Amino acid sequence: MLLGDLYLLSMDRIVVQRSGPLAGEVQVPGAKNSVLKLMVASLYSAGTHELTNVPAISDVKTMGKLLESLGLTVEHGIGESGVLRLTNSGTITTVAPHELVTSIRASINLLGPLLACRGRVRLDMPGGDDFGSRPIDMHMAGLTAMGVRFDINDNALSAEVDHLIGAHITLDFPSVGATENLLTAAVHADGTTTISNAAREPEVADLCDLLVEMGAKITGIGSACLTIEGVPRGALHPVTHAVIPDRIQAATYLAATAIAGGDVTVRGARPQDMQVLLSRMNDMGLEITAVPGGVRIVSQGRMRAVDIQTLPYPGLATDYKPLLVTMLAVAEGMGVVTENLYPGRFRYVEELSKLGADIRTDGHHAIVRGVEGLRGAGVVAPDIRAGAALVVAGLAAQGRTVISGIEHIDRGYDDLVGRLVGLGALIERVDVPVTQGK
């Protein structure tokens, strides 16, 4: 089955009712924030690359189409689900289509590999979730130090380089995207590149691990200082690689159990990747323990409010925040939430308020006063993680909560409804007829 045949556009809704205690096990699929970058690595070498533990999410479809537009063949689910094969014939174009680039933020990750492999690239400014400005100044500054020349015209970026040269680069902020683009460019640079204050996220380490398996020379993986020894073009080769589990999806099932109560084991969750989150959840009165192959949560009674703040990894990820705000909305007491990374990421608060949450925002802070229960209402998912948080909120709301805009959820969640049903949640996905012309 070709990747483009896997998904259909819909105007579906997710309908949630207050659910009793959840129970059982749920398996976490591969990480969205890793797989999209791993797919791009197939640009480095001719042959067939294989990724396993690939989530069935629409962003994988979009990235697949984007890579197909550059000359690759992308197939998903050949023989077994969760397997993605990308075949590089060796003939790659360096101009990406506007409509695909602007629909997914991860399209910016084409920059480093195409410069490394082809020496030039043209991209429109990437799209994706809308929660504030995320400039690419650090990407450009680091690549300029490696010899790249840039031209930005009409919201499109053109870059070219005669040959990349190793450089010593210190990032002003441990940006995931900048770290990824610089290290992927440095793979084929002449000499040694060091990236100081590099992002340390598990997904960055997963990309490094894949590149090393392919033949790249990278040390310091998982630390704030990466060292890349450039290798010649043609030195990398295709491999089979398993995508790391999605820690944000894992957090979603933990939050769902925290809200609804119960005893659930999240298989595939890696506690070493979620230490700060698990610690804060313990502080809220939840029983969180590492078990072989996953994490177990036991939730009994009402949670306690805590203060939280987002920070670069290994701090608390901003993607966890909508889930934690939802948990605080029904916890006992008041919690202050501070967003230190993306100030626009409180846009879902109005939707939670429709469910009866008591939340006030002030700049990059939110003050959440817990209420004993929420009430069902119609809400709209503004982005991937906030959409999942609204689903979780529905588990604690009397009546029916109807979530629209679930195409955002589909971008990052592999069968969220089915996995929650498997734990006993009262939730369904409902087809909504689409009137032509609307």
N, C-alpha and C positions, 0 to 999 in steps of 0.2 A: 504494500500500500504506500503510495507516495504521501509525503508529509502533508501536502496541501489538501488531501482528501480527508484528513483526520477530524477536522473541526467544522462546525456549521455556525454561522452567525445566528443569534437568536435575541429575542426580547424577553427572555425568561425572568422569573422572579424567584427568590428564595423565601419560603414561608416558614417561620419558626414559632413554636409555642413553648411556653414554660415547661421545662423538662425536669423530671426527677433525677435522682443520682445516676450518673453515668458509670458504666462498668465495662471491664474487658481490656482488650489490647487494640492499639492502632499502629499501623506501620507508616513511618514517615518516608516519602520519596526523596529523590535527589533535589539539591538546592537550586532554585531559580537563579540566585545571584552567583552561582558557580557555572552551571551548565552553559549559559549563553556565552561566556568567555572561553570555555573549553571548546565550544563549537567553532569559534573564530580561529582557534589554533590550527584547525585543519588547513588553513591557507598556507602554512609553512612548507608542506611537502606533498608531492604527488603520491597517489595511492588511496587506499580505503582506511579511514579512521573510524574507530568504533567506541562509542560511549555507552556505558550501562548505568542502570539506576537513573534513567532520564525521566523526569516528570512529564506527564501528559498535560501541559499547560499551553495556553495560546501564545505566550511569548516565545516558546520553543518553535512553534509554527512560524511566527513572524521572522525570527532569526534565520530559520531554515530557508524561507523564501528570499531573504536578503542575501544569503550565501549562494543560493541558486542563481540569483541575478548576477552574481560575480563569476559564475562559471562552474560551481560545484553541483554535484548531485546529492540530494539529501533524502534519506529513507528512514522511516520510523516504524518500529514494531514488526520488523521482518523476523518471522519465526517465533518471537516472544516479545511481550510488552516490555517497555523500559529500555529497549536497545535502539540506539540511533547510529546510523552509518552515514558517513560523509565521504564522498569520493571526489578527490581532486585530480583532474586530468592533466594538470600542469599548465593549463591555459586559463589565466585569471585576468579579469578586467579590474580597473581601479576606480571606477566611477559607480557609486551606489545610487539606486533610484530614490528620488525625493520622497515618494509616498511611503516607502518602507523605513527609510532612515528616520523620518519625523514621527514614526509611530512607536519607536522603542528607544529608550535611553541607552541601552547597551550597544547601539550602533556605533557609539563613539569608540568602542573597543576595536573597531576595524583599523583605527589610525595607526597604532604601533605595528601590528603585523604586516599591513600593506606597505608601510614605509620600509620595514625590514626586508620584505620579500620582493617588492617591486620598485621601491624608491619614490613612489608618488601615490597620492590619493586625493579624491574630491568627495566631500561629504556636505550635505546640508546639516544645519544644527539639529542634534538629536531631539527626539520627543520623549514620551514616557509619562509617568505620573507628574501631576502639576502640584508641587508643594514647595514653591520658592525657587529662587535662582540658584543654579549650580554651575558656575562658570568653569571654563576649561583653561583658565589662565595658567595654572600649574602644569597642565599637560603641555601647553605650547612653550612655556619657558624652559622646561626640561628638555623637550625635543629640540628646541633652538640651540641649546648648549651642545647637543649631539650633531649639529650641522644642518638641521632641517630649516627650510625656508617656507614661510606661511604667507598666504594671501586670503583675506576675508572680504567677500563681496556679496551683497544682497543675501545676507544670512547663510552663505555657503562658505565652506572652508576648503582651500586647496593647499596641499603641502607637497614638497618634493625635496629630495636630497640626492647628491651625487654618491656619497657613501657615508654611512653613519659612523661616528667616532665615539669611543667611550668617553664618559664624562663623570665628574663627581657632582652629584645633584643632591641638594637638601631641600625637602619640601617644607613650605610654610605651615602646612597642615597635613596630617596623615590621610590624604585623600585616596580612597580605594581606586577610583577611576584613573587618577594620575599615576599611581603606583603601577597599575596594570599596563597602561600604555607605555610607560617608560621601560619597564622590564621586558615587555614583548618587543619593543624596538631594539633594545640592547642585546637581544639574543644574537643578532647578526651584525652588531657594530664592531668596528675595528678596535681591539683593546678591551680594557676593563671599565665597566660602569658601576658606580656605587650609588645607591639611593638611600639617603639618610632620612630619618623620620618617615619611613615607609609605613603604609597601612599594614596591620598585622592580622586582619580578619582571616578566619579559616578558609574563606573562599579564595583569597589571594594565595594562600599556601597551596590550595588545591590546584590552582593554575600553575604555580611554580613546579609542583610535583609532576604534573602532566608534561610540562616542557622539559624537565630533566629526564623523564622517561623517553621523550622523543630524541634526546641527545643534546639538549642545552646544558650549559654549565652555570648553575646558580647556587650560591651558598647564602647562609643566613636566613633560610626559609622560616617564617613564623616570627622573625625578630624585626626590630625597627630599622635594621640596616641590611639591605640586600646587595650582594655583589654578583655581577653577571660578567662572565668572560665570554666575549663574542666568539661565535663559531661561523664558518663560511656558509653562505647560502648552499642549500643542498645537503647539509650535514644532518638535518633532522629527518626523522622517519615516522610513519604512522604507527600508532600503538592502540591497544584496548585499555580503557581507563574507566573506573567506576566513579561516578559523581558522588561527592560527599552528601550526607543527608542534610535536609533543609532545617536549619535550627529555628527559623521563623515559623515554619509549619509546625514544628514540634512545640514551640511556645504556644501556638494557637490551641492545640489540644490540651495542653496544661491549663491554659486560661479557661477553656470551656469547662473542664472538670472543676476548677476553682469556683466558677460561677454557679454551676448546677449542683455541685457536690458529687461525691462518689469516689471510686477507686479505679484508676486507669493506669496502665503501663503503656508508655509511648516508645515503641520499638524503633530503633535507628537514631533516637536522640542521643547526642554525645555530650555528657555533662561537662567535659573539659572545654567545650565550645560555648557553654552557657552559664559559667560559674556565677557571674554577678546576678543574672536574672534569677537563678535558682536560689541564691542567697536572699534576695529581696522577697521572693515568694515564701521562703521559710519565715522571714520576718513578719509576713502577713498572717502567720498562723497555719500555713499549709504544710503538710508533711511530704517532703520531697526527698527521695532517696535514689541513688544510682543502683541499678540492677544490671545483671548481665545483658548486654545488647540494648540498653535503653535507660529510661528514667520512669520511676513510679511516683504518682501523686495520689495522696489521700486527702480529701477535703470534707471536713465535718464542721458544721456550724458557720457562723459569720466570720469573714476575714477582718483583720485589723488594718487600718489605714497606715501608710508609710509615706515618706517623702522620697521622690526619685528624681534622678537627672540623667539625661543621655550624654554619653561621652564616646569618643573613638574607642574601638576595640583595644584592650579587653574590657572596656567600660560597657555600660548598658546601651545596646543598639537602639537607634531611633525607630527601627522597624518594630521593636517590642512595645513602644510607647502606647499606641492606640489600645492594645490589649490590656496594658496595665491601667490606663485611665478607665477602661470599662470595668475592670476589677475593683478599682477604688470607688467607682460610682455606687457600688452596693456594699462596700466595706463599712465597718463601724469607725466613725471618726472622720477627720479631715486630712487629706494629703495634698502636698504641693508638688507639682510636676514641672521640671525645668527642662526646656529643650535647648540644648547647646549647639546643635548641628544645623537643623533646617527650621528657621523660625516660622515658616508657613504651615507647619505640620499640625496645626490645631483646627483645621477647617472642618473636621468631622464632628467637632464638639456640638455644633448646632443640631446635627442629626441625633446624637445621644440625648440631647436635651428634649427632643420630641418624645423620647421614651421615658422621660421623667427624671433624667439625671440632673444633678445640681452641680454645674460646672461654670466657673467664671475664669475667663482668660485675661491676662494682663501682659502684653508683650510676649516674651518667650516663657512665661509661666502660666500654669493652669492651677486653680484652686478647686479641688474636688471634695465636696461634702457628701459622704455616703448616705444613701437612702435605703430603706428596708427592702424595697422592691421597685421594679420598673413596670411600665405598662406598654402593651403592644401598640404599634403605630406603623405607618408607612414611612420608610426612610430610603435615602439614596446613598449608595457607596461612592465616595469621591475618589478613592484610590484602592490599591490592592489590600494593604494592611488594615486601613480603616474599614473597608468593606467586610473583612473577616471579623473585625472587632464588633461590628454591628450584628453579625450573625451570632457571635458569642453573647452579646447583650440580650438578644432575643430569648436565649435560654433562661434568663432571669426575669422575663417580662410576662405579666398576666395578659392573656389574650393572644392575638396573632400579631407578629411582627413581620412585615412584608418588605423585603429589601430589593430595590431595583438598582440598575447600574451594575449588575453582577458580571458584566463583561470585564470589569476591573479585577474582580476576584478570580475569574478564569485565567487571567494573565499570570497568576502566581500560585494558584492552588489546584492540586490534582485531586478531583473528586472530594471536595470538602464536605458536601452534603452526604455522600455515601459513607464516608469514614465516620461522620458524626452519628448517622443512623446506626452504624455497626456498634456504637457505644450506648445506644438506647435513647438518643436525642429525638425529640419530636420535630422533625424538620423535613421539608421536601422541596424539590425544584419543580416549579409550575410553568408550563408553557403558556405564553400569552400571545394570542393572535395579533399579528402586525397588520394594521390597515395600510394598504398601498397608498403611497404619497405622503405618509406622515413620518 
